[in-house]
Amino acid sequence: QVQLVESGGGLVQAGGSLRLSCVASGSIFSINAMGWFRQGPGKQREFVAGIIRTGRTDYKDSVKGRFTISRDNAKNTVFLQMNSLKPEDTAVYYCSAAKATLYDLWGQGTQVTVSS
């Protein structure tokens, strides 16, 4: 079993920054990739950013150049640095993990609200 716990959400003005953290515990040796998803009001959950075991990263087009995913292997933690935030970034952000290619392990989510 893998447990994921997010933190770092909050309220920020447009143009501001936030950093989300996700601590993984349990059978972390089985994790191949970790990522961040979000679900805005009335929207489906969508992929935001991911990082695989080799360190390769991937991003949703609309966050490229503004968001950065990184990890601290010693602390079993993945971060999402979000800069130049926009109101449309408002959502519940979920940390996720994949043992193979499918993200199927989820944290409880953390709210990010960007005011205009």
Secondary structure, 3 states (H helix, E strand, C coil): CEEEEEECCEEEECCCCEEEEEEEEECHHHCCEEEEEEECCCCCCEEEEEEECCCCEEECHHHCCCEEEEEEHHHCEEEEEECCCCHHHCEEEEEEEECCCCEEEECCCEEEEEEC
